[in-house]
Amino acid sequence: MKKVVKRLVLPAVLAGLAMEAYQYLGEFSMSHEQVSGQYPAVQAEAAVNTSEPTAQPENTEPDLNSFLAQEPSEDERLLLDVQYICQKPDYPTGCESVSSVMLLNAAGISMDVDTFINSFLHIEKLVSDESGTHGPHPDEAFIGDPRGRGFGCYAPVIVSALEQAAPEYYVLNETGKTLEELTDTYVKRGTPVLVWATINMTQSKPGASWRIDSTGEEFVWKQGEHCLVLIGYDTENYYMADPYTGEPVAVYEKSLLQSRYEEMGMQAVTIVKKPQ
């Protein structure tokens, strides 16, 4: 893991970036949305890779004893040393992939975003025909093109990609954990966490909808969906490596980030080195 930087230097003011609302299957879109129930998300554009997802091994309880034996930081303010990658202009809807690569690089795994997308990310597209618009759930595939127009994906898709990209690591789907729990367990032990929230922490709203092929249910995407990396905290704020802002550190008030995180189903993923 990268070392923990205990002296924090933050940008004085983070430039406010206006979030653009893009039309479904029309103008360029960076929105990620959510459907009633779990997560709703979709992206509609040509798929880069339509291969079948890799079969998942049976679930086994990871041995995290050595990791949890590390003493967590007691500092009131902490920032992890994570190399920042901006998604603009090359990956306009690729926040999940860019955030995943920041997570991998922080763990000492050298990888670029194109390799992650081309080799590990399962991508599909929506289809419009006489029966209407239909396709996968964002739990099943990245929908659209991370290098162009599209929607996005949810935690299970990134878990599958990271398991392939980092076989020597446990890939932990921590969906359902609060940001405070993620901070206490992982960030305080030097491990960043990938989380889902919204662009610029603006409130999400209902977006495009389509029929899920695997269930026949109608799905509604939450416009504004976004993926970023939790890298630190102080008493009032969380510090994020946000691929959308262009700034190495984005600062978001704790309750605001928690609210947007909850809107997106409290989805979180991290990786921990397997014991030798």
N, C-alpha and C positions, 0 to 999 in steps of 0.2 A: 504494500500500500504506500501511497505517497505520504510524506511526512505531514504532520499537522502544523499549520502556521498559527501561532498563538498571538502574534501581534497583528491586528487587523487594520488594513488601510482600505477604506471604502471610497468610492466616488462620492463627491460632495452632493451631487444631485443626479439622479438617474433621469435621462431624457424620457419624457412621456412619448410613447409611440402609439399612434392612432391605429386601432384595429379596423381593418377593412372587412366589410361583410360581402362575401362573394356569392354569386348565384350558383345554384346547383346545376352541374353540367353546362355551365355557361362561362362566366368570367373566372379568372384564376382564383383558387380557393385555398385558404389555410385553415379553414374551420375544422374543428373536431367536435362532434356532438354526442348527445346521449339519449337513449330511448328509455321509456318507462320501465322500471324494474332494475336491470343491471346497467350496462353501459351501451349507449347507442353511438355508432360511428360509421361513416362511410366515406369513400372517396371514389370518384368516377373518372377514370382515364385509362389509357392503355397500360396493361400490366407489364412489368419488367421481367417477372418470373412467375410462371403459372404452374410450376411443378408441385406435386403433392407434398404436403407437410411431412416432415420426418416423424415416423412412429415414435411415440413417447415411451420411455421405460416405465416400469411399475414404480409407483411412488415409494421411496425409502426415506426414512427419517435421517436428515443430515446430521453428522457429528459436528456440532458447533462448540463443543466443550472448550477446545483450545482457543477459539476466537473469543468466547464469552469470558474466558479466564483473564483476558486482558483488562487491566484497570481502566474504566471509562474516565474521560477527562472530567474534572470538577470545575473547569473554568466557566465563568458566566458568559464569556464571549469566545467563540471558536470559529475558525475558518480553515477548511481543508484545502490543501494545495492541489487543485484540479486544473489541468490544462483546458482552457476554454476553446470551444469551436462554435462559430456562428453558422447558422443554417442558410443565411442569405449570402449571395443570390442563388447558390447552386442547388439547394434542397428546400424549396419554398414550403412544401408540405411534409418535410422529412424530419420533423422535430423528434420523433421517437427514435429514429436511426442515429441522428446526431447525438442525442442524449445517451444512447446506448454506447456509442463509441467513446464519449467522455468517461463513462463508467468503466469501460474496458481499459482505456489508457491509464486511468487512475489506479487500476489494479496491477499495472505493469504489463498489460497485454498490448503490444503494438498493433494497431489496426487503423485503417482509414475508413471514411464513411462509404465510399464506393464499394470497397470490399465487403463491408457489412451488408449493404443492400443487395449486391449481386450474388453473394455466396450464401447468405443466411436468412434473409428476410423473405417470408412467404407473402407473395403479392398476387392479388386478383383484381378484377374490375367488375363493375356493375354492368348488367345487360338490360337493354330496353327492347321489348318486342311486343307482340300483340297481347300478351298477358300482363304487360306493365313492366315496371323497373324492378329487377330482382338481383340478388347476389348474396355473398357471404355476410355473416355477422363480423364486426370488428374484433371479436374474440377469436375468429377463425383465420383471418388474413388481413394484411394491410390492403386497404381498398383505394386504388388509384395509383398514382405515380409520385413517389417522394421527391422526384426531381422536377415535378410539374404540378398539374392540377390533381386534386384528390381529396380524400377525407383523412384517413389515418388508421390506427389499430389500437387495440387494448392490450392489457398486461399479458394475457396468455400467448399472444403472438410474439411479443418481445422475449418472454421466458423461453419459448422454443428456439428463437434465433440465438439467444445468449448461450443456451445449453450446447448448441453446435459450435459457437464461436469460442467458448471458454470451457472445454471439457474438464479441465483441472480445477474448476470452481463449482461450488454449489450455487445454483441459481435459485433465489428465494423469492417466491411470489408472496409478498407481505400485504396484499390487498386486504383492507379492513382495519389495519393498524392506524392509529392516530399519528399525526406528525410528531407529537411529543414522544410517543413510543418508538418511532423510527429514529428519532434523534438520540434518545437514551441508549438504545440498543446498538445502533450502527455508527452514526456520525461521531458520537463521543469516543468511539473506538477506531476512528480514522477511516471509516467506510462511507462513501457517499451513497445516496439512494435516489433512484429514478422514480419520479411521481407524475401523476396526471393532474392538471389543473386547467386554467384557461389563459388565453393570450392576454397579457397585461393585467391579469386578474379582474377582467370585466365579467359581468354576469353572463352566463351562457343563455342561449335561447333556442327554441325548436328550429331545426333546419330541415334538410332533405329527408325524405323517407323512402323506403323500399321494402320489398318482401324478402324475408330470409329464406334462401333455398332449402336449408336443412330442416326448417321447422314450419315454414309457411306463414309465420307471424310477420306482422308489419313492424318495421323498425324505424325509429325517428332519431336522427343524429343531433347531438347537441352542438350547435354552432359555437365556435370559439375554443373547442377542445385543444389542449396543448400538453406537451410533455417536456419536463425540465428536471434538473438534478439538484437535490438538496445537499448543500455542502457546508452549512454552518448555521450559527444562531447567535443571538444575544438575548437580553432579557425581554426585548420588545419585538424582535424581528427574526425572520428566517432569511438566510443567505442562499441564493440559488445561482447555479450556472444555467442561465436561461438562453437557449440557442437563438431566440427571437430578438433579443434586445441589442446584440452587438457589444454589450458590456461584459467584462470578465466576471463581475459580481452584480447580481440584481438583489435588491433588498425589498422584502415584502413583509408587511405587518402580520404578525402571527395569526390573529383571528381571521384576517382576510384570506390568507393562503389556505387556512384550514377549511374555510367555507367553500372556496373554489375546488379544493381537493375533494370535499364531500360531494359536490355537484357531479364530479366525474367518477363517483363510485369508490372513492378512497383506494385507488389503484396505486400500488407501489411494488418495485422490483429492485433487488440488489444482488450482488455476488460476493461470496466469501471463499477464500482459498481452502481447498480440501486438505486435511491433515496428511502429512507424508507417511 
